[in-house]
Amino acid sequence: MKHLEDLYTLIKGKGKKVSVALGEDAHTLEALAKGISEDLFSAVIFARKSVLQAEAKRHDIDLSMFDTIWVSDELEAIEKSVKAVREGRANVLMKGSCSSANYLRGILNKEWGLLPEGKLLSHALLMDIPLYHKLLMASDGGVILKPSLENKVQQINYCVDLANKLGIENPKVAIITAVETVSLKMQATIDAAAIAQMYRRGQIKNCIVDGPLAMDLAVSKEAAKIKHVDSLVAGDADIIIFPDIETGNAVGKAFTHLCNTISGGILIGPDAPCVLASRGDSIETKFFSIVFAIAVSK
């Protein structure tokens, strides 16, 4: 797949539903309305009646296209929206105007949350980069500060599963570091080499893994040629795994603001995909985050 719009064919007319925790801001409502109008999904919004009606009136948004369930406060909205997904009444969870901290607490709640015991909570970003020849998935620029080697293996398995659900078989995975050689002074390169060896020994399946690879090698065959790096992944990565959150966050934002990249991001690890969009994200980013989540949902 080359563009995020290509995901429409996976979800159009499938009748999947988004459960929105405190969906009271215009950007969230407009992102939902776009998908509903194109028959990509439906939505149930948990919100405070007076706040939602005032926001809809202010931005001329027709609330009749949504299912609405009135709540008294943020915490009630989060609990009820999470339970709607847990109980199978919706396929995907989405953060609206509620705080990220409370939203995550809801997902992690041991009684009615969505993350199974022992599972890792991580983040995946799917990017449509004008200068790249296909969609590029990245993890983790949003949740895990400094993933361990074990975390990185889990992230690979999560992302490979997502890629398979998008119709990408045997995806190519690049383990990103600052350099493409192993340095005993750089733990990220040691982790990358260990992961690559795990792949070669058949411990990581259904994909092709290489590392350590610098970012230029992951996305540029020309860079690989110049540096004399022979790799099946170089210049053709489907998935990139970052060494830490600083790298992932910086690269994602650089692509967005300098390369006109559009993207969608989701939390991975819970029993259902969860959209954790920032209140400052554009309508487009929120919309494609929902599309990504719906495309990989059960």
N, C-alpha and C positions, 0 to 999 in steps of 0.2 A: 504494500500500500504506500502511496506517495503523499496523499493529502488526508487531512482529518475528515473532510467531507466524504471520503470513501467509506467511512464507518457507517454512513446512513444506510447502506444496503444491508448491514447486519442487524439493524434495529427497527427500520421503518415498518409500521403496521404490526409489530410484535406484541403490542399491548402492555409494555412494561411501565412500571410506576415509580416515581421519585417521591420519597417522604422528606419533607423540608422542615427542619427545626427552626422555628421562629422566622418564617419567611416573610419579612416585613419591609425589605428594602427594594427599591425600584430596579436595581441591576439584577437581583435574583429573580424578581417577578418577570422582567423582560426576557431574561435568558430562558426561563421556563415557558413563557408564552411563545417564544420562537419555536421551541421544540414541539410544543403541543399543536401549533398551527401547521407544522409539517408532518404530523402524525408519527413522530419519532418516540414519544412517550407521553404519559399523563402525569399528573402531580396531585398530591395531597399536602396541603399547607397547614401547619400547626402555628397559630398566631393569635395575638390579642386583637379582638374585633375592632376596637376603635382605632388602634394604630394602623392596622392593615387597610381598613377602609379609607382612612385619611391619606395614606401613601398612594393608594390606587387612584383616588380622586385627584390628587396633586399631579400625577403623571399620566392620567387618562388611561388606566389599565383596567380591562374588563375582568372582574373577578369571577364571572360565571364560568370561565374555562377551567377553573381549579375546583377541586374538592377542598373545602375549608373546615377545619375543626378548631373551635375557639378554646383558648387556654387563658389562664390568669397571669402567668408569668413565664420567664425564660426556662426555668428548670422543669416546669410541667411540659412545655413544648418539646424540650429535648427528650424527656422520658417517653412521652407518647409517640414521638416520631421514631425513636429507636425501637420501641416495642412494635410499631407497625411493620418494620422491616423484619425484626426477629420472628414475628408471628406469621410472616408470609403475605401480609397485605400490601407490601411494597417491595420492590427489588433493590432499591438503592437509597442510601441516606445522603442528605445534603445539609450543610450548614447554611443558615440564613444570616440573621442579624445577631445571633447569640455569640457569646464570647468563645474563643477557640478553646480556652481552658475547660469551660463547662461542657462544651461539645465533646471534647476528648474524654472527660470524666464519664460522660454518658456511654460512649462506645466501650470504655474499659470497665463499666460497672459489672461487678461479679454476679449480681442477681439477674439483671435484665439487659446487660450490654451485648456487644456483638463480637468481641475478641475472645476466641477459645483459650482456655488455660494453656500456657506454654507456647503460644504463637507469638511471633514477633510483629510489632506494629511498625510499618515502614511507609514509604511514599514513592509513588511512581509518576513521572511526568512524561507525557507523550507529546513530542514536538514536531511541528510541520515547518521545516526550515527551508526557505526558498532556494538556498544554494546547495542543499543536500538532495540526493536522488530518491530518498524514501523517508518514511516516518522514523523518528529516532526516539527510543524510550530511555529514560534515565532514572537512576535511583542512587542515593537518597539525598535530595536537597531540602528536605522539609521536616524530618522527624528525628532521625538518629544522629546525634552529634558526632560521634567517632565510632563507626561500626567495627566490631571485632571481625576476625577472620570468619568465625562461625556466622555472624550476622550477614557478612557479604555473600556467603554461600546461600543463606536463606533468601536474601534479596535476589540473587540470580534465579533461584527456583521459582520465586514469586513472579518475576518478570518473564521468565520463559513460559510459565503457565498463561500469563496475560497475552503474550505474543501468540501462543497457540490459539487462544480464543479469538484473536483477531485474524486468524487464518495464516499466520506466519509460522511455517514449519522450520524446525532446526535453525532458530535464530542465531545470529553471530553476536557474541558477547565480548566486549572489551573491558578489561579491568584497568581503570584509569589511574595513572600515577604521573609524577612530574617528568620521569625519564622512562626509557624503554629497556633499561638494564637493571639487574638486581644490585641494590646497594645495601650493605649491611647496616648503614646508618639511616636508612629510610624504611621504616616498618611497612609502609604501604607497598613497596616493591617486593618485599619478602612475602607478604600476604598474597599478592598477585601471582607470584611464581608458584606458591603452594596451591592456589586455586587452579592454575593452569595444569599443574601436575595431577591434581584430583580429577580434572576433566580427562586427561590422557589415560588415567587408570580406570575410567568408567564410573567414577563416583559422582559425577555431575552429568546428567543425561539430557537428551532431546535438544541439544544445542551445540554450538562450536564456541569454545572459550579460548581467549589468548590474553596474556598479560605477563609482565607489566607493559602497558602501552601508554605513551604520552597522547594527549588529546589530538594532536595533529595526525598521528598515525591512525587513530581510530576512525577518522572521517576523511582522510586524504590518501589515495593510492599514490599520488605524486610524492607526498612526504615520505611514504614507506619506500618508494623507489630511490629517492635521494639518500635516505639513511641506510639503504641496503637491508631493510627488515623484511624478511620473507614470512608472511602471515596470511592465513585465510580470512582473518577478521579485518585486518588493516584496510582502511578506506571503504569498508562495507559493513560497518557495525549496525546491528539492529537495536542493541541494548548497550548502554554504558553504565558501569558501576563506579561510583565516585569513592575516593578514600575517606571523605568526611563531609559534613554538612556545609562547611564554608565553601569548599570547591563546588559542590553541587548547586548551592544557592547562587553563587557568583556566575557560574557558567550558564545556568538557566536564565538569569536576568540579563546577561550579556547577549545571549541569543535573542531574547525578546526585544530588547531596546535598541540593539545595533544591527540586527539582521532581519527585522520585520517578521520574526517567528511568531506563529500562533501555537497555543498549546492547551492541554488539559491535564489536570493533575488529580490523583486520587490517593486515598489511604489504602494500603494493602495489608492483608493479614486477617482482618475481620471476616466474618462469615458472609458479608456482602460488601461491595465497594462503597466507600464513603467519600463524598466530595468535601474537601476542606479548603474552600476558596476564601481568600482574604476579602474583607469588606471593601478594600481598595481595588480589587480585580475588576477588569472590564467585563461588560456583558458577554463579549466574545469568549473570554477565558472561562467564565462561569458556564457558558453554554457548552463549550467543547469538553469541559470537565464532566458535565452531565452525560454527554454523548459517549465519552470514553468509559465512564462507569457503567452505563446501560449496556454498552457493547460487550463488556466482560462479565456481566452479572448472570446469575442463574435464571 
